[in-house]
């Protein structure tokens, strides 16, 4: 069976990192804009929960932050758990296998110049 998805979006929550011995992981959500605008000119987005494990989780946590554009690739996984009240809850998240940082484009010529000068 095939379960592979890719999304390009913006990190829209703080990245939560948990480092438990060999089981370190991070969780966050990304906002993925849809490819159309509504009548009022707004572009709706889908919000995707993401989880990453191991070294990849540590790299995401130390190098990215809320607002960064990211390309993620992995598999969708569902889980079932019981909340504090005893209700059964279901969750779906992207288990990240590969990710790429998408550097935002400069907004103006001055921004481009600053970005170019800071990389020297």
Z-matrix of the N, CA and C atoms (Angstrom, degrees):
N
C 1 1.445
C 2 1.521 1 109.61
N 3 1.300 2 115.94 1 151.85
C 4 1.457 3 121.08 2 -177.84
C 5 1.527 4 109.79 3 -110.44
N 6 1.309 5 116.45 4 127.61
C 7 1.464 6 122.62 5 176.65
C 8 1.519 7 106.41 6 -141.78
N 9 1.323 8 116.38 7 85.29
C 10 1.459 9 121.07 8 179.86
C 11 1.521 10 108.78 9 -141.35
N 12 1.336 11 115.54 10 128.38
C 13 1.457 12 120.50 11 -179.64
C 14 1.526 13 109.53 12 -134.65
N 15 1.321 14 114.80 13 156.78
C 16 1.461 15 121.65 14 175.64
C 17 1.523 16 108.01 15 -134.57
N 18 1.323 17 115.42 16 140.95
C 19 1.452 18 121.64 17 177.16
C 20 1.522 19 109.15 18 -136.54
N 21 1.322 20 116.25 19 147.13
C 22 1.461 21 122.25 20 168.87
C 23 1.515 22 105.51 21 -121.18
N 24 1.327 23 115.61 22 123.71
C 25 1.453 24 119.80 23 -178.24
C 26 1.510 25 111.56 24 -161.73
N 27 1.322 26 115.20 25 -169.32
C 28 1.457 27 122.34 26 -177.16
C 29 1.530 28 109.83 27 -113.31
N 30 1.324 29 116.21 28 134.02
C 31 1.462 30 119.73 29 176.73
C 32 1.524 31 107.32 30 -64.80
N 33 1.326 32 117.11 31 122.72
C 34 1.466 33 120.13 32 -172.77
C 35 1.526 34 113.12 33 -116.18
N 36 1.317 35 117.82 34 4.56
C 37 1.468 36 120.97 35 174.86
C 38 1.526 37 107.81 36 -134.14
N 39 1.313 38 115.64 37 164.60
C 40 1.457 39 118.89 38 172.17
C 41 1.527 40 108.09 39 -66.12
N 42 1.330 41 115.59 40 146.48
C 43 1.462 42 120.38 41 179.67
C 44 1.532 43 108.21 42 -85.02
N 45 1.319 44 115.61 43 124.39
C 46 1.467 45 121.24 44 179.93
C 47 1.525 46 107.92 45 -99.38
N 48 1.328 47 116.43 46 122.43
C 49 1.464 48 121.72 47 -178.03
C 50 1.514 49 109.44 48 -114.02
N 51 1.324 50 116.28 49 133.45
C 52 1.453 51 122.33 50 175.51
C 53 1.514 52 107.92 51 -126.95
N 54 1.321 53 116.17 52 122.12
C 55 1.460 54 120.70 53 -179.21
C 56 1.513 55 111.20 54 -112.98
N 57 1.307 56 116.94 55 89.11
C 58 1.465 57 122.03 56 178.26
C 59 1.516 58 109.05 57 -104.90
N 60 1.320 59 116.44 58 95.94
C 61 1.462 60 122.64 59 179.53
C 62 1.529 61 110.72 60 48.97
N 63 1.326 62 116.82 61 -117.17
C 64 1.465 63 120.45 62 -179.38
C 65 1.526 64 112.34 63 -86.82
N 66 1.305 65 118.23 64 -5.02
C 67 1.460 66 121.92 65 -176.73
C 68 1.528 67 111.85 66 -104.33
N 69 1.321 68 117.83 67 52.27
C 70 1.463 69 118.69 68 177.98
C 71 1.525 70 109.53 69 -81.57
N 72 1.324 71 115.38 70 143.56
C 73 1.458 72 120.48 71 -179.98
C 74 1.518 73 109.75 72 -152.47
N 75 1.331 74 115.82 73 163.07
C 76 1.463 75 120.92 74 173.15
C 77 1.520 76 108.58 75 -133.61
N 78 1.334 77 114.13 76 151.54
C 79 1.459 78 121.58 77 179.57
C 80 1.524 79 108.45 78 -129.76
N 81 1.327 80 115.74 79 144.30
C 82 1.455 81 121.72 80 175.80
C 83 1.527 82 107.79 81 -166.21
N 84 1.318 83 115.88 82 174.23
C 85 1.462 84 120.82 83 177.12
C 86 1.512 85 108.94 84 -122.95
N 87 1.327 86 115.99 85 149.17
C 88 1.453 87 120.15 86 173.50
C 89 1.525 88 109.39 87 -120.17
N 90 1.315 89 115.25 88 147.82
C 91 1.460 90 122.42 89 174.57
C 92 1.524 91 106.94 90 -100.11
N 93 1.320 92 116.39 91 121.10
C 94 1.460 93 122.20 92 -179.20
C 95 1.524 94 107.77 93 -109.99
N 96 1.344 95 116.93 94 109.43
C 97 1.469 96 119.65 95 -178.78
C 98 1.530 97 111.35 96 -64.82
N 99 1.308 98 115.32 97 141.49
C 100 1.469 99 119.89 98 175.75
C 101 1.527 100 108.91 99 -78.83
N 102 1.330 101 116.57 100 166.41
C 103 1.461 102 120.37 101 -173.79
C 104 1.532 103 113.51 102 -92.37
N 105 1.309 104 117.36 103 25.89
C 106 1.466 105 121.20 104 176.18
C 107 1.522 106 109.80 105 -146.16
N 108 1.335 107 114.95 106 164.71
C 109 1.461 108 120.89 107 176.35
C 110 1.522 109 108.69 108 -113.54
N 111 1.335 110 115.69 109 150.58
C 112 1.456 111 120.60 110 176.84
C 113 1.526 112 109.22 111 -79.22
N 114 1.312 113 116.88 112 176.19
C 115 1.461 114 121.11 113 -179.17
C 116 1.526 115 113.06 114 -58.51
N 117 1.324 116 116.87 115 -31.16
C 118 1.470 117 119.91 116 -179.88
C 119 1.538 118 112.85 117 -87.71
N 120 1.346 119 117.47 118 6.58
C 121 1.458 120 121.31 119 176.14
C 122 1.516 121 115.23 120 90.33
N 123 1.324 122 116.94 121 -1.25
C 124 1.464 123 119.92 122 179.88
C 125 1.524 124 110.09 123 -80.68
N 126 1.313 125 116.17 124 149.43
C 127 1.468 126 121.60 125 176.91
C 128 1.532 127 107.75 126 -107.74
N 129 1.339 128 117.87 127 109.27
C 130 1.465 129 119.65 128 179.14
C 131 1.531 130 111.15 129 -65.39
N 132 1.319 131 115.79 130 160.06
C 133 1.460 132 120.62 131 179.84
C 134 1.521 133 109.80 132 -136.10
N 135 1.316 134 115.11 133 155.17
C 136 1.455 135 122.23 134 171.89
C 137 1.518 136 107.27 135 -104.26
N 138 1.323 137 117.26 136 141.96
C 139 1.459 138 122.35 137 -177.29
C 140 1.526 139 108.43 138 -108.99
N 141 1.328 140 115.44 139 118.52
C 142 1.459 141 122.44 140 -173.11
C 143 1.523 142 109.57 141 -111.79
N 144 1.327 143 116.78 142 123.61
C 145 1.466 144 121.16 143 174.16
C 146 1.517 145 108.21 144 -76.16
N 147 1.343 146 116.16 145 137.34
C 148 1.462 147 121.69 146 -178.32
C 149 1.522 148 110.15 147 -129.31
N 150 1.332 149 115.57 148 148.86
C 151 1.457 150 121.43 149 174.36
C 152 1.527 151 107.70 150 -139.97
N 153 1.326 152 115.35 151 140.92
C 154 1.457 153 121.30 152 178.32
C 155 1.523 154 108.39 153 -134.75
N 156 1.326 155 116.80 154 147.97
C 157 1.458 156 121.69 155 -176.33
C 158 1.522 157 111.69 156 -120.15
N 159 1.340 158 115.27 157 160.29
C 160 1.459 159 122.36 158 171.60
C 161 1.513 160 114.23 159 67.74
N 162 1.329 161 115.01 160 -144.58
C 163 1.461 162 121.64 161 -177.43
C 164 1.522 163 111.05 162 -61.62
N 165 1.315 164 116.59 163 -37.00
C 166 1.462 165 120.94 164 178.57
C 167 1.530 166 110.91 165 -58.92
N 168 1.327 167 117.20 166 -40.85
C 169 1.468 168 121.60 167 178.15
C 170 1.517 169 110.75 168 -62.75
N 171 1.319 170 116.59 169 -43.17
C 172 1.460 171 120.93 170 179.87
C 173 1.533 172 111.07 171 -64.78
N 174 1.331 173 117.18 172 -41.02
C 175 1.463 174 121.14 173 178.91
C 176 1.520 175 111.81 174 -65.24
N 177 1.320 176 117.02 175 -42.32
C 178 1.465 177 120.52 176 177.51
C 179 1.523 178 109.63 177 -61.65
N 180 1.329 179 116.45 178 -47.43
C 181 1.468 180 121.22 179 -177.13
C 182 1.528 181 112.22 180 -62.40
N 183 1.326 182 117.33 181 -39.91
C 184 1.469 183 119.98 182 -175.69
C 185 1.525 184 113.47 183 -84.69
N 186 1.334 185 118.72 184 -20.54
C 187 1.459 186 120.32 185 -174.19
C 188 1.523 187 115.71 186 -112.23
N 189 1.313 188 117.54 187 -16.47
C 190 1.462 189 119.74 188 -177.25
C 191 1.520 190 110.67 189 -119.40
N 192 1.326 191 115.85 190 164.15
C 193 1.454 192 120.97 191 178.71
C 194 1.528 193 109.06 192 -152.66
N 195 1.287 194 114.97 193 173.04
C 196 1.455 195 122.53 194 177.98
C 197 1.529 196 108.93 195 -55.04
N 198 1.336 197 116.32 196 130.79
C 199 1.458 198 121.60 197 -179.89
C 200 1.517 199 113.89 198 102.46
N 201 1.351 200 117.96 199 -19.27
C 202 1.461 201 120.76 200 179.10
C 203 1.524 202 110.72 201 -71.55
N 204 1.321 203 115.14 202 145.73
C 205 1.463 204 121.31 203 175.53
C 206 1.521 205 107.85 204 -88.47
N 207 1.340 206 116.40 205 135.51
C 208 1.462 207 121.31 206 -175.60
C 209 1.523 208 109.61 207 -141.58
N 210 1.324 209 115.08 208 145.95
C 211 1.461 210 122.17 209 171.59
C 212 1.520 211 106.21 210 -108.81
N 213 1.325 212 117.29 211 125.64
C 214 1.459 213 121.62 212 -178.64
C 215 1.527 214 109.59 213 -123.58
N 216 1.324 215 114.74 214 147.57
C 217 1.450 216 121.64 215 179.29
C 218 1.525 217 107.53 216 -138.47
N 219 1.308 218 116.41 217 136.86
C 220 1.456 219 119.47 218 179.53
C 221 1.510 220 111.47 219 176.25
N 222 1.329 221 115.18 220 -151.28
C 223 1.456 222 120.36 221 -178.66
C 224 1.523 223 110.26 222 -125.21
N 225 1.314 224 116.33 223 143.62
C 226 1.455 225 121.34 224 176.69
C 227 1.521 226 108.57 225 -80.92
N 228 1.346 227 115.29 226 132.99
C 229 1.454 228 120.79 227 179.94
C 230 1.522 229 109.53 228 -130.91
N 231 1.312 230 116.21 229 138.03
C 232 1.464 231 120.51 230 177.59
C 233 1.524 232 109.08 231 -104.89
N 234 1.321 233 114.84 232 151.22
C 235 1.467 234 119.72 233 178.30
C 236 1.521 235 108.88 234 -140.87
N 237 1.318 236 115.23 235 159.70
C 238 1.458 237 122.42 236 -179.72
C 239 1.520 238 106.96 237 -129.39
N 240 1.333 239 116.66 238 134.95
C 241 1.458 240 120.74 239 179.67
C 242 1.524 241 109.67 240 -148.80
N 243 1.315 242 115.72 241 167.27
C 244 1.458 243 122.04 242 178.37
C 245 1.522 244 108.55 243 -109.83
N 246 1.335 245 116.15 244 128.18
C 247 1.466 246 119.42 245 -179.36
C 248 1.531 247 110.62 246 -79.20
N 249 1.332 248 116.82 247 -178.65
C 250 1.468 249 121.93 248 -175.76
C 251 1.520 250 113.37 249 -62.88
N 252 1.329 251 115.92 250 -26.32
C 253 1.465 252 120.96 251 -178.78
C 254 1.531 253 111.65 252 -85.64
N 255 1.328 254 116.69 253 -14.15
C 256 1.462 255 120.23 254 -179.84
C 257 1.520 256 113.75 255 104.05
N 258 1.342 257 117.39 256 4.18
C 259 1.456 258 120.77 257 178.81
C 260 1.527 259 110.45 258 -81.19
N 261 1.321 260 115.98 259 142.16
C 262 1.463 261 120.73 260 175.90
C 263 1.514 262 108.64 261 -80.98
N 264 1.320 263 115.95 262 129.52
C 265 1.468 264 122.39 263 -179.21
C 266 1.522 265 108.83 264 -122.16
N 267 1.319 266 115.01 265 153.10
C 268 1.456 267 122.00 266 177.56
C 269 1.525 268 108.54 267 -123.10
N 270 1.328 269 115.65 268 145.98
C 271 1.453 270 120.80 269 -179.03
C 272 1.525 271 108.33 270 -140.46
N 273 1.323 272 115.54 271 148.74
C 274 1.461 273 122.07 272 174.89
C 275 1.516 274 106.87 273 -127.65
N 276 1.329 275 116.94 274 132.04
C 277 1.465 276 121.14 275 -179.28
C 278 1.517 277 109.87 276 -143.21
N 279 1.320 278 114.85 277 154.34
C 280 1.451 279 121.27 278 175.12
C 281 1.519 280 108.83 279 -86.59
N 282 1.323 281 117.64 280 119.64
C 283 1.457 282 122.97 281 174.66
C 284 1.530 283 105.84 282 -87.43
N 285 1.324 284 116.41 283 107.42
C 286 1.463 285 121.95 284 -171.86
C 287 1.532 286 110.92 285 -74.81
N 288 1.310 287 115.06 286 128.20
C 289 1.467 288 121.39 287 173.95
C 290 1.528 289 110.39 288 -104.43
N 291 1.327 290 117.18 289 -38.09
C 292 1.465 291 122.84 290 177.66
C 293 1.526 292 108.27 291 -135.89
N 294 1.325 293 115.40 292 148.44
C 295 1.454 294 119.61 293 175.77
C 296 1.520 295 109.24 294 -148.65
N 297 1.328 296 114.66 295 152.25
C 298 1.460 297 121.61 296 -179.69
C 299 1.521 298 108.29 297 -136.82
N 300 1.315 299 115.43 298 136.02
C 301 1.459 300 120.82 299 176.18
C 302 1.516 301 108.40 300 -79.14
N 303 1.293 302 117.16 301 127.57
C 304 1.456 303 122.54 302 177.78
C 305 1.522 304 107.72 303 -102.40
N 306 1.325 305 117.77 304 102.56
C 307 1.462 306 120.94 305 -178.32
C 308 1.524 307 109.30 306 -68.67
N 309 1.328 308 117.19 307 129.25
C 310 1.471 309 119.08 308 -179.65
C 311 1.531 310 111.60 309 -68.01
N 312 1.323 311 115.61 310 147.60
C 313 1.454 312 120.58 311 177.18
C 314 1.528 313 109.95 312 -73.08
N 315 1.331 314 117.77 313 144.98
C 316 1.470 315 119.60 314 174.97
C 317 1.524 316 110.52 315 -62.76
N 318 1.318 317 116.50 316 148.00
C 319 1.453 318 121.42 317 -176.89
C 320 1.529 319 112.94 318 -85.97
N 321 1.320 320 117.32 319 -21.84
C 322 1.452 321 120.43 320 -178.35
C 323 1.522 322 109.48 321 -149.03
N 324 1.313 323 115.78 322 172.66
C 325 1.457 324 120.46 323 178.09
C 326 1.524 325 111.05 324 -61.47
N 327 1.338 326 117.02 325 -37.46
C 328 1.464 327 120.76 326 178.29
C 329 1.527 328 111.01 327 -65.37
N 330 1.323 329 116.62 328 -40.77
C 331 1.468 330 120.40 329 177.20
C 332 1.532 331 110.43 330 -63.07
N 333 1.325 332 115.79 331 -40.50
C 334 1.465 333 120.24 332 178.61
C 335 1.528 334 110.32 333 -62.33
N 336 1.325 335 116.52 334 -44.13
C 337 1.460 336 121.12 335 179.69
C 338 1.515 337 110.91 336 -61.81
N 339 1.355 338 117.30 337 -45.18
C 340 1.468 339 121.24 338 178.76
C 341 1.523 340 110.67 339 -61.44
N 342 1.332 341 117.46 340 -43.38
C 343 1.463 342 121.70 341 179.95
C 344 1.531 343 110.30 342 -63.43
N 345 1.323 344 116.74 343 -41.67
C 346 1.457 345 120.67 344 -179.64
C 347 1.532 346 110.65 345 -66.17
N 348 1.329 347 117.13 346 -43.18
C 349 1.453 348 121.05 347 -177.82
C 350 1.521 349 111.96 348 -69.06
N 351 1.321 350 117.72 349 -31.87
C 352 1.472 351 120.51 350 -177.62
C 353 1.530 352 112.13 351 -74.33
N 354 1.334 353 118.29 352 -15.65
C 355 1.467 354 121.10 353 -178.42
C 356 1.515 355 112.42 354 -90.95
N 357 1.318 356 118.41 355 -0.09
C 358 1.470 357 120.27 356 -179.41
C 359 1.507 358 111.33 357 -78.09
